[in-house]
Structures are given as structure tokens and as C-alpha cells.
Amino acid sequence: MATAALPLAEHCQFKSASFEAMHHRLNTLLKPHRLRRLSRTPVSGIICRATLHRISINLMRIGPAVDVWPGTLEHFYLVQIPIHGAVEISHGEDRVRCAGAVAAVISPAERLRARWSDNCTQLIVQIPRETIESRLFAQFGRNPQPPLKFRTAFDLDAAAAREWRQLLDFAVRTVDEGGVFSRDPLHAELEDLLVSSLLLTQPHNYADTWRSGGDAAPYYVLRAERHMRERLALPHTIASLADAAGVSERALHDGFRRFRSTTPMRRLGVLRLTAARRQLQCAEPGLTVSRAAAEAGCFQLGRFAQAYRTMFGELPSVTLRVALRRRA
């Protein structure tokens, strides 16, 4: 298959006939791993890579059949979609042949080994673990424990999976063509849609809870959360939230503890941090951490930075710096 006919051909970052060079580039791009050549088929290494916001979409071909031992991925999820050839995947206790209409979703917590066939070409979506887990955190108000794990085999013939693949194809086209959905501010929205629809489409250990919107929470919990989201910067109190929800303070506390495993004010804090992060990730020139924090209702900057780091694993200044560097 000619390079020009491949998805993301305009974003080719690497092309080589050297097995060692290909291995080195894959080590750098994904993570250090063992790679063993299994055939004499010539190396025709290609890596095309484009990034929406935090999610990267990759087109990879090695050439000869290979065994790959990356161990656990740790920091990201992968969705592997076959374009040509097959990949035999051993992922924890799962065994999947990724070929034809069968793709694979690789979760970070399970050990991975893969065998690529000759001239195998794969479209690989790389999703940072934090991106998915922060989406779950925003939905449920708590970190997923145990960690999120998808079913490995991804049947692209299923109706919902076909829709997700169509959405991915749209993302690839808009990236290839430099469309408006590949740029600020819509690229983050497209990315969020890809993640949210994957959580709805592919079975995982939180699927039932996700489809029900977190839990079958009573109207007053949902009403309080809607009030929070629409007025994040207001100086809310438990009394004002209870008034907006139309119940007593005790009933509101009990509802949040039962259905969100937290308190109303802590839930408000999560929503504020999530909103601030979204703004920092989509930063326009001139945005500051203090402004993003204030617009989300966080007015004590030192406390905000500490809570942000606890929730997302990095300081807000780092999020802002990465976003601005990406725009440059």
C-alpha cells in the first residue's frame, strides 16, 4: 500500500528501511519495549502521527512480522484498528486477533504482548490515562477504583462501534484537511466526544454506571449539580445549594453521600477543578492560571494549585504551559 494512500499521510513523521531505527522510534513514541523480528520481509517502517488536543492518532507499519513485548502501558489506553494484516494480542487473560472488523482496546493495567503479521498496518488511537480518568472523575465525583478496564476485543461490525469508527474517520479527515474541528476551540470538544462515546460503546467495568449517568440519583442531586455547573463562580454554600435543589440541607447531604460518595461542597470542588482544567487545556494567549481559577470559582490560588495537582497529577501552570506550547 503506497504511503500516499494511507490515512494521515500528510502527517508522516518517520519512514525508514532500518529495523533498528524503527525500533528506536517506537520506543520513543510509545514506551520502551522488546521487539523481535520474525520474518525476512523488508522493513518498510512508517509512522504518521497527529494530535487533536491530548489524544494522538497514529498510523503505523513495520514491514516484517514482529513480536512486541511492551509490558503494561501504565500511562495511556490504545485503540488499535486494523488497516492491513493482523495483530495477535495477548492482554492479561484476553486473546484477540486484531484483523478485519475486529479492533482492540488496550488498557494500562494489564500486561501486553503482540505479534504483528508481515506488512501489518494499524491505525492506533493513543488516549492518556488521565484524560479518560478525569472524564470518569467528572461524571462520578471520585476516582475509579479499581481502575477502568475495557474489554479487549472491539467488534467494529456492532452498530454503536460503527458509529464510533465513523466519528474517528471524521477526526482523521479533519486533521488531514486542517478542518475547524482539528483546531481551537473545537478540537477539545471532538476529543471529548471520542472519549465519551468510547465509554458508551465499548464494554468496560464501569459501563452500567456510566450509561445510567453515574447512578440513578434523585432529582434534587441532579438539580444541585446542574445549579453548580451553571454558576461555578458564585460563592455557594450548602444552604444555597439545598435551596436551589428544593430540599433540606440534611436531605441534600444524604443524597450526595449515597449517590455520589461525597458531599455537595466536595462535588462542587471537583466540578470547579474540572472546569478550570478544561479552560487551561484550551488556553488562548494571555490566559493565566489565576484567571482560569477565578472563572471556575477558585479564589485561593495556593489551595487551588494543591487540589489541582492532587486531582490531575500536575500543577495548573504545567497544563497551561503545555497548551500554549502546542499552540505555538
Secondary structure, 3 states (H helix, E strand, C coil): CCHHHCCCHHHEEEEECCHHHHHHHHHHHCCCCEEEECCCCCCCEEEEEEECCCCEEEEEECCCCEEEEEECCCCEEEEEEEEECCEEEEECCEEEEEECCEEEEECCCCCEEEEECCCCEEEEEEEEHHHHHHHHHHHHCCCCCCCCCECCEEECCCHHHHHHHHHHHHHHHHHHHCCHHHCCCHHHHHHHHHHHHHHHHCCECCHHHHHCCCCCCCHHHHHHHHHHHHCCCCCCCHHHHHHHHCCCHHHHHHHHHHHCCCCHHHHHHHHHHHHHHHHHHCCCCCCCHHHHHHHCCCCCHHHHHHHHHHHHCCCHHHHHHHHHHHHC
